[in-house]
Amino acid sequence: MPRMLDVSEDVRAEIGDAEADRLLVGDNTPGSYDCTSCRTPGDSEQERTSTVLFVGDETAVLAFAHATCIPSQVVQVAEEQLQGAVRSITGGEGPDVGAGRPQDAPTEQAVLGITSGLVLIDDELHPALVVEPTGAIARPGTDGSRGDEFLQLLLEQGFHPVHRTDQVPAVLHGWSILLAMGQLHAVLQPGTGGGAPVAWWQAHAPLQVTEGWRTAANKSQTVLVFAAPAGSIGQQPREDLLRDALDRAAAKGLLVAAAMPLAGT
């Protein structure tokens, strides 16, 4: 049976006309799938479905998503990140959690997990991102024998210690949050020597955020970024529990934060 499938010109150019046509008539296309954006089930026989091609340096992975979540597109990823994309495609992460590698981290080190949520400060909801590595982060160029230096590295970059979460953190100039088509793509930091901004964290697949989060971000044009060492926050199913975890980390001196301007919409 033909599928309700969208194959963009970019995807077609990558996979070739023959493969694209086979997909459109139902060959090599699963009827049901887990959306690579929102991670909920989809059915290409019942609803419009986007083809999403993750392309690395040498390999490529084809995934599927609800057309209402993201359009058909090609997503460029570093080759070492492609395994993370594969885990994402197979449903290894929740709808508001993304993972990416810090720019300077060697491949054997942990990746950074990012969770989006709304934080209430002075009776106003602020869009926030919570960054927590999956393991200890070593200083680039070292063997990790000095222990987890994640917080110290962020303090050196201009993040501020957080002892209470009832105040908006100071703006970290030169950094920004890249949001495109309503999805989180990257956390950008200043380039070396005054060059163009570079990705400090980059999603291996665009991270879907809630409508409420996007509305708050577009209103304030600022996103609060909190960061804590591995094991300090954990995966919390609700925003009130996430706030409780942030409060606990702050009380233990394990939380840093910064406000960053929003780039994109």
C-alpha positions in Angstrom: 0.0 0.0 0.0 1.4 3.5 -0.8 2.5 5.4 2.2 1.6 9.0 3.2 5.2 9.8 3.0 7.0 13.1 2.4 10.5 12.9 0.8 12.1 16.3 0.5 14.3 17.3 -2.5 17.3 17.3 -0.1 16.6 13.7 1.1 15.9 12.6 -2.5 19.3 14.0 -3.6 21.1 12.0 -0.9 19.3 8.7 -1.3 18.7 8.8 -5.1 15.5 8.8 -7.2 15.2 5.0 -7.2 15.3 4.6 -3.4 13.0 7.6 -3.0 10.4 6.1 -5.4 10.6 2.7 -3.6 9.8 4.5 -0.3 6.9 6.4 -1.8 5.2 3.2 -3.1 5.7 1.5 0.2 8.8 -0.6 -0.2 11.5 -0.3 2.5 9.1 1.9 4.6 7.8 0.6 7.9 4.0 1.0 8.4 4.5 1.9 12.0 7.5 3.8 13.5 8.6 5.8 16.5 8.8 9.5 15.5 12.4 10.6 15.6 11.2 14.0 17.0 8.5 13.4 19.6 9.3 9.6 20.1 5.6 8.6 20.0 4.3 6.0 17.6 3.3 6.9 14.0 1.8 5.1 11.1 2.8 6.0 7.6 -0.4 4.4 6.2 -2.7 6.6 8.3 -0.9 10.0 8.7 1.6 12.1 6.8 5.1 11.1 7.6 8.4 12.8 7.0 11.6 11.0 6.0 14.6 12.3 8.0 18.1 11.4 6.9 20.9 11.6 9.4 24.2 11.9 7.5 27.7 11.5 9.0 31.0 11.6 7.3 30.8 8.0 6.0 27.4 6.6 7.0 23.8 7.7 6.9 20.7 6.6 8.7 17.1 7.0 7.5 14.4 7.7 10.1 10.8 8.7 10.1 8.8 11.4 11.9 5.3 12.8 12.0 5.0 15.5 9.4 3.3 17.6 12.0 6.5 17.4 14.1 9.2 18.1 11.6 9.5 18.3 7.8 11.4 15.9 5.7 15.0 17.0 5.9 18.7 16.0 6.0 20.4 16.4 9.4 24.2 16.6 9.3 25.9 14.9 12.2 29.5 14.2 13.1 30.3 10.5 12.4 31.0 9.8 16.1 27.6 11.2 16.9 25.7 8.9 14.5 25.5 6.2 17.1 23.7 8.7 19.3 21.3 9.4 16.5 20.6 5.7 16.1 19.8 5.5 19.8 17.5 8.4 19.4 15.7 6.8 16.4 15.1 3.6 18.3 13.5 5.5 21.1 16.3 5.7 23.7 15.3 9.2 24.9 12.2 11.0 26.1 10.4 13.7 24.2 12.0 16.6 26.0 15.5 15.2 26.4 18.4 15.5 23.9 22.0 14.4 23.9 25.1 15.8 22.3 28.8 15.9 22.8 30.5 18.9 24.2 32.7 20.4 21.6 36.0 19.8 23.2 35.3 16.4 24.7 37.2 13.3 23.3 35.0 10.5 22.1 35.6 8.3 25.1 34.1 10.9 27.5 30.5 11.3 28.5 27.9 13.1 26.4 25.8 16.0 27.6 22.1 15.4 28.2 19.8 18.4 27.9 16.2 18.6 29.3 13.9 21.5 28.6 11.4 22.8 31.1 9.7 25.9 32.5 11.0 27.4 35.8 8.9 29.7 37.9 10.8 32.7 39.2 9.0 35.8 40.7 5.7 34.5 39.5 6.9 34.3 35.9 7.6 31.2 33.9 11.1 31.1 32.3 12.2 28.7 29.6 15.1 26.7 30.9 17.5 24.0 29.8 19.1 21.7 32.3 22.5 20.2 31.2 23.8 17.1 32.9 26.5 14.8 31.5 26.1 11.0 31.5 29.4 10.7 33.3 32.4 12.6 34.6 33.8 15.3 32.3 37.6 15.7 32.1 39.5 18.8 31.1 40.4 18.6 27.4 43.9 17.2 27.0 44.0 15.4 30.4 43.4 11.8 31.3 40.6 12.4 33.7 42.7 11.5 36.8 41.8 14.8 38.4 38.1 13.8 38.6 35.0 15.5 37.3 35.9 19.0 36.2 32.5 19.8 34.5 31.5 22.6 36.9 35.0 24.2 37.0 35.1 24.3 33.2 31.8 26.1 33.1 32.8 28.6 35.7 35.9 29.4 33.7 33.5 30.0 30.7 31.5 32.5 32.7 28.7 30.5 34.3 27.8 31.5 37.8 27.3 29.3 40.9 23.7 28.9 41.9 22.8 28.7 45.6 19.1 29.5 45.2 16.9 29.0 42.1 14.6 31.9 42.9 16.7 34.4 41.0 17.3 34.8 37.3 21.0 34.1 36.5 23.2 36.7 34.8 23.5 36.8 31.0 26.5 35.0 29.6 27.5 37.3 26.7 28.5 35.7 23.5 26.6 32.5 24.1 23.1 31.8 22.6 20.5 29.2 22.2 19.8 28.2 18.6 16.1 27.4 18.0 14.9 26.7 14.4 11.4 25.9 13.3 10.4 25.6 17.0 13.1 23.0 17.8 16.3 23.1 19.8 19.4 22.7 17.6 22.4 23.9 19.6 23.9 25.9 22.4 26.4 28.3 20.8 29.5 29.7 22.4 31.9 32.5 21.1 34.3 31.4 18.4 38.0 31.7 19.0 39.6 35.0 18.1 36.3 36.7 17.7 35.2 34.4 15.0 31.7 33.1 14.3 29.9 31.3 17.1 30.5 27.5 17.4 28.4 24.8 18.9 29.2 24.0 22.6 26.4 21.4 22.5 24.7 20.3 19.3 21.7 18.0 19.1 22.2 14.9 17.0 18.6 15.4 16.0 16.5 18.6 16.6 15.0 18.5 20.1 11.3 19.0 20.2 10.2 21.5 22.9 6.7 22.1 24.2 4.4 24.9 22.9 4.5 26.5 26.4 8.3 26.5 26.4 8.5 27.9 22.9 6.0 30.6 23.7 7.9 31.7 26.9 11.2 31.7 24.9 9.8 33.8 22.2 8.3 36.2 24.7 11.5 36.7 26.8 14.0 36.0 24.0 16.1 34.5 26.8 16.7 31.0 28.0 18.0 30.0 31.4 20.7 27.3 31.3 21.4 25.3 34.4 24.2 22.7 34.6 25.1 20.1 37.2 27.5 17.1 37.4 26.5 13.6 36.4 23.9 12.1 38.8 22.9 15.4 40.4 19.5 15.9 38.6 18.5 12.7 36.8 15.5 12.2 34.5 12.5 13.8 36.1 9.0 13.0 34.7 7.4 16.4 35.8 8.6 20.0 35.9 7.9 20.3 39.6 10.2 17.3 40.3 12.8 18.9 38.0 12.6 22.1 40.0 13.0 20.1 43.3 16.1 18.4 41.8 17.6 21.7 40.9 16.9 23.1 44.4 18.7 20.1 45.9 21.7 20.4 43.6 21.9 24.2 44.4 21.8 23.5 48.1 24.7 21.1 47.7 26.8 23.6 45.7 26.5 21.5 42.5 24.6 23.9 40.2 25.8 26.6 37.9 23.7 28.7 35.5 23.6 31.5 32.9 21.0 33.3 30.9 21.5 33.2 27.1 19.7 35.1 24.4 17.5 33.2 21.9 18.7 32.9 18.4 16.0 31.9 15.9 12.3 31.3 16.5 
